[in-house]
Amino acid sequence: MTGLRCGVDIVEIARLEALMQKRKNLFLDRVFTQAEQAYCNAKGKAAAASYAVRFAAKEAVSKAFGTGIGESAAFLDIEVSQDSQGSPVVILHNEAKKTFQKLHGLHLVLSLTHERSYAVAQVVLQVKEPVSGSFEQADRIDADKTAEEEYFSDEDKTVPEVRFADAGRAAQETHFVDADKTAEEMHHTEAGAV
């Protein structure tokens, strides 16, 4: 039996930019890895939006975990990178990786977007076993069916494919990346990355 958990966060870009200007190095070093800083700083005028969407992603991951940012998932334990096609991926380190494993995590899917004023991140976490807020008994449709039976057909007991449109690109899927791979190994293509 599998379950899904969701996390979403929105950040006002101007507010984050003001915080960066006020406490630039202190704030950046406490929240973003060196690889994230290098990526965002390379964006020039769009650096604030890139930082904001990564901040939102870290918050969204912690919400999907059900822990918020803290001991179970620190900012620096959640790293946002890109795969070889430029799609966003999450690399978990230290306590965040342990939290993912405690939740029996299977996949972590990340979608990022931003516009002039706001940055938004959404995370869908697939877990092996249901947890609070995930596939539970479904009284609303059929008291004899579990939520799992509602989502899966009798012929195919696989998890439905999760896809997101990402800021004007075609629908694509991103999965959890093992933290044993460095951000540099994941950072093959920057073209089109958020």
Legacy VTK file of the C-alpha trace (Angstrom):
# vtk DataFile Version 3.0
C-alpha trace
ASCII
DATASET POLYDATA
POINTS 194 float
0.000 0.000 0.000
1.294 3.453 -0.860
0.273 6.959 0.089
0.810 10.513 -1.076
1.720 13.595 0.916
1.696 17.109 -0.480
3.517 20.307 0.439
3.180 23.732 -1.141
4.650 27.143 -0.386
4.506 30.622 -1.883
7.108 33.351 -1.363
6.860 37.049 -2.149
10.024 37.686 -4.166
10.443 41.335 -3.052
10.255 40.329 0.618
12.963 37.693 0.188
15.077 40.132 -1.844
14.851 42.720 0.969
15.950 40.099 3.503
18.858 39.125 1.248
19.987 42.759 0.975
19.740 43.278 4.729
21.562 40.071 5.790
22.995 38.779 2.528
25.814 36.385 3.474
24.370 35.353 6.842
20.966 34.568 5.338
22.275 32.876 2.195
24.768 30.680 4.077
22.123 29.540 6.570
19.503 28.678 3.955
21.200 27.766 0.652
24.002 25.349 -0.207
27.047 26.644 -2.070
25.791 24.955 -5.258
22.384 26.658 -4.921
24.052 30.030 -4.352
26.288 29.605 -7.403
23.290 28.667 -9.563
21.108 31.564 -8.363
23.896 34.167 -8.518
24.528 33.184 -12.146
20.950 34.238 -12.955
21.822 37.960 -12.739
18.651 40.065 -12.444
16.593 36.894 -11.936
18.685 35.806 -8.913
16.066 36.904 -6.367
13.338 34.878 -8.106
15.625 31.829 -8.256
16.419 32.138 -4.551
12.734 32.674 -3.703
11.544 29.600 -5.597
14.228 27.468 -3.900
13.217 28.830 -0.493
9.603 27.888 -1.303
10.766 24.416 -2.375
12.547 23.800 0.931
9.417 24.849 2.842
7.211 22.675 0.610
9.419 19.610 1.204
9.269 20.134 4.967
5.479 20.466 4.781
5.202 17.228 2.794
7.265 15.607 5.552
4.774 16.987 8.081
7.601 18.480 10.146
8.191 22.010 8.933
11.718 23.396 8.909
13.581 22.370 12.046
15.419 19.389 13.501
13.835 16.877 11.091
14.522 18.955 7.988
16.903 21.918 8.111
17.200 24.359 5.218
20.670 23.110 4.275
19.481 19.475 4.412
17.121 20.165 1.485
18.919 21.100 -1.721
17.287 22.035 -5.014
19.227 21.156 -8.143
18.477 20.215 -11.748
18.616 16.939 -13.621
20.301 16.526 -17.009
17.216 17.990 -18.741
17.006 21.052 -16.499
14.063 19.786 -14.440
14.166 20.565 -10.722
15.163 17.790 -8.331
15.493 17.599 -4.565
18.658 16.252 -2.995
18.207 15.336 0.653
21.054 15.385 3.168
21.481 14.516 6.849
18.251 14.748 8.900
16.012 15.423 5.878
17.242 12.202 4.265
16.568 10.338 7.548
13.064 11.843 7.714
12.391 10.712 4.124
13.525 7.206 5.071
11.433 7.178 8.300
8.383 8.050 6.221
9.263 5.119 3.902
9.611 7.616 1.052
9.634 6.283 -2.495
9.600 9.385 -4.705
9.690 13.121 -4.204
8.337 15.175 -7.101
9.010 18.916 -7.264
7.378 21.595 -9.394
8.636 25.196 -9.376
7.282 28.373 -10.904
7.637 32.106 -10.454
6.365 35.297 -11.994
7.037 38.976 -11.335
5.941 39.027 -7.672
5.689 35.463 -6.372
7.514 32.152 -6.396
5.657 28.879 -5.787
6.833 25.338 -5.155
4.780 22.174 -4.878
6.041 18.803 -3.669
4.328 15.437 -3.905
5.881 12.751 -1.738
5.012 9.117 -2.412
5.404 6.914 0.660
5.336 3.142 1.015
2.819 3.078 3.848
-0.085 5.439 4.482
0.548 8.193 6.989
-1.747 10.783 8.504
-3.453 12.682 5.708
-2.742 9.995 3.100
-4.895 7.271 1.566
-7.236 6.414 4.439
-10.622 4.665 4.550
-12.967 6.447 2.143
-16.405 6.706 3.715
-17.395 9.468 1.307
-17.607 7.186 -1.770
-17.912 3.585 -0.669
-17.526 2.466 2.927
-16.263 -0.947 1.765
-13.518 0.461 -0.477
-10.242 1.861 0.754
-8.832 5.006 -0.819
-6.157 2.818 -2.412
-8.851 0.863 -4.277
-10.333 4.151 -5.495
-7.022 5.248 -6.993
-5.882 1.938 -8.470
-7.665 -0.271 -10.947
-8.005 -4.022 -10.343
-5.744 -4.766 -13.310
-2.952 -2.348 -12.461
-1.853 -1.865 -8.853
0.887 0.616 -9.767
0.946 4.223 -8.633
-0.606 6.618 -11.135
2.021 8.670 -12.933
2.469 12.110 -11.394
3.294 14.892 -13.846
3.423 18.657 -13.584
3.705 21.436 -16.118
6.694 23.520 -15.093
6.719 27.190 -16.061
5.830 26.878 -19.737
7.644 23.604 -20.422
5.997 20.370 -21.466
4.741 18.123 -18.672
7.593 16.228 -17.060
8.358 14.059 -14.061
11.167 14.396 -11.525
12.024 11.850 -8.846
13.941 11.858 -5.584
17.669 11.926 -6.160
20.044 10.049 -3.883
22.037 12.456 -1.717
25.168 10.411 -2.437
25.258 12.197 -5.790
26.595 15.720 -5.535
24.777 18.724 -6.912
27.546 19.038 -9.473
26.823 15.515 -10.742
23.152 16.436 -11.075
23.871 19.845 -12.611
24.443 18.801 -16.233
22.132 21.228 -17.994
21.061 24.702 -16.967
19.116 25.561 -20.103
15.506 26.248 -19.230
15.961 25.487 -15.535
14.053 27.629 -13.050
LINES 1 195
194 0 1 2 3 4 5 6 7 8 9 10 11 12 13 14 15 16 17 18 19 20 21 22 23 24 25 26 27 28 29 30 31 32 33 34 35 36 37 38 39 40 41 42 43 44 45 46 47 48 49 50 51 52 53 54 55 56 57 58 59 60 61 62 63 64 65 66 67 68 69 70 71 72 73 74 75 76 77 78 79 80 81 82 83 84 85 86 87 88 89 90 91 92 93 94 95 96 97 98 99 100 101 102 103 104 105 106 107 108 109 110 111 112 113 114 115 116 117 118 119 120 121 122 123 124 125 126 127 128 129 130 131 132 133 134 135 136 137 138 139 140 141 142 143 144 145 146 147 148 149 150 151 152 153 154 155 156 157 158 159 160 161 162 163 164 165 166 167 168 169 170 171 172 173 174 175 176 177 178 179 180 181 182 183 184 185 186 187 188 189 190 191 192 193
